[in-house]
Amino acid sequence: MDSGNIIIEARKRLSASGVVSVTGFDDTQIEADTAEGRILIRGKDLNIENFDAQSGELLLQGRIDGMVYVVKEPKKSLAARIFG
């Protein structure tokens, strides 16, 4: 699976590749995990058209108002958290 691409068309349609799982969704927000981190897509009347876990392709439609990409931080060892 590739690291991922996101294409937004006229704020009405979004296609993303590299999606590992969809972790939550309603008509105002969709959360998905990718190899690079979590994406949060916010808007109105959001609807998942298609999600193929095998290919990692996610297609959604609705009014897209914003998107946040949360990068995965490497996990620190217990010693690094205590002494870091």
N, C-alpha and C positions, 0 to 999 in steps of 0.2 A: 504494500500500500504506500502511495506517495505521501509526502509530508503535508500536502493539502493546498488547495486554492479556493478562494471565495470570489464569486462574481455576483454583483448586485445589478439588476437591470431596472432602471427607472424607479428605484425604491419600491418596486412592486413584486419582484421575483428574485430569489436568491438561490444560487446553486453552490454547493460546497463539496469538495472532495477531501479524502483523508479523515472522514468522520468515523470514529470507532463506535460511539453509541449516542443515542439521544437520551438524556438523563431526566428531562422534564419538559413539559410544554403545556401551554394553554393559548388562548387567542391573543395574549399580550406579550408573551415571552417564550422563547424556545432555548433550552440549554442543551449543548452537545459537547461531548469529549472528542478531542482529536489527539493525534500523536504528539502535537506541539503544546497542547493545553486545552482549556475549556473555552468555548465561545458562548456568549449570551446575546441573543438577538431579540430586540424589543420592538414593538410596534402595535398595530391594531389589526384585528381580523386575520391574524397569522394562522396559516393552515399548512401542515406538512403534506405536500403532494406525493412525495415518494422518499423512502429511506431504504437503501440497500446496504445492510451491514457488511456483506461480503465484499462489495466493491468500494464501500466507504462513501457512496454518493448520497447527498441530501438535497432535496429540492423542496422549496417552500414558497408560498405566495401570501400576499397581504401587504399592508402598508408598513414598510420597514422604517422605523424612526431612529434606530441606533444599534450599534454592535460593540461589544466589549470582548477583547481577547485576553484571557488570563493565562500567562505563561506558567508552565509547570516549573517549580523550583526543585533542584535536586534535594533529596532528603538528606539531612545531616545526621551524623551518628550521635548517640547520646553524649559522648565525650565532647564533641564539637559544639553541641547545644549548651552544655554546662560551662565549658571553658572558652567558648567562642565569643 
